[in-house]
Amino acid sequence: MHATSVSTLASLRADIDSLIIRMKINAGFSITEFEEKLLALRERYKPNPPPLPPK
């Protein structure tokens, strides 16, 4: 589980860093586009909670 979390966080960091670099390079970078991509990343990397134990 830990290795998966580390790998997921590393991927998330790379994706966010990529967006930041694109913002720095392109002065006309769309904030709306950034927000859409950030929300998509949040959904992509959203942790899956463990299933509830049976009652």
C-alpha positions as CSV (number, residue, x, y, z in Angstrom):
1,M,0.0,0.0,0.0
2,H,2.8,2.5,0.9
3,A,4.6,1.9,-2.3
4,T,1.4,2.5,-4.3
5,S,0.8,5.8,-2.4
6,V,4.4,7.0,-3.0
7,S,4.1,6.2,-6.7
8,T,0.7,7.9,-7.0
9,L,2.0,11.0,-5.2
10,A,5.1,11.1,-7.4
11,S,2.8,10.9,-10.5
12,L,0.6,13.7,-9.1
13,R,3.6,15.9,-8.4
14,A,4.9,15.4,-12.0
15,D,1.5,16.3,-13.4
16,I,1.2,19.4,-11.3
17,D,4.8,20.5,-12.0
18,S,4.1,20.1,-15.7
19,L,1.1,22.4,-15.5
20,I,3.2,25.0,-13.5
21,I,6.0,24.9,-16.1
22,R,3.4,25.4,-18.9
23,M,2.0,28.4,-17.0
24,K,5.5,30.0,-16.8
25,I,6.3,29.4,-20.4
26,N,3.0,30.6,-21.8
27,A,2.0,34.1,-20.5
28,G,-1.4,33.6,-22.1
29,F,-2.0,30.3,-20.2
30,S,-5.7,30.0,-19.4
31,I,-6.6,29.9,-15.7
32,T,-9.9,28.2,-16.7
33,E,-8.0,25.5,-18.5
34,F,-5.6,25.1,-15.5
35,E,-8.6,24.7,-13.1
36,E,-10.2,22.1,-15.4
37,K,-7.0,20.1,-15.6
38,L,-6.4,20.5,-11.8
39,L,-9.9,19.2,-11.1
40,A,-9.3,16.3,-13.5
41,L,-6.0,15.4,-11.6
42,R,-7.8,15.5,-8.3
43,E,-10.4,13.0,-9.6
44,R,-7.7,10.9,-11.2
45,Y,-5.6,10.7,-8.0
46,K,-8.5,10.6,-5.5
47,P,-7.8,8.0,-2.9
48,N,-10.1,5.0,-2.8
49,P,-11.3,4.5,0.7
50,P,-11.2,0.9,2.0
51,P,-14.5,-0.9,1.9
52,L,-16.7,-0.8,5.0
53,P,-16.6,-4.0,7.0
54,P,-19.8,-6.1,7.0
55,K,-22.2,-5.6,9.9
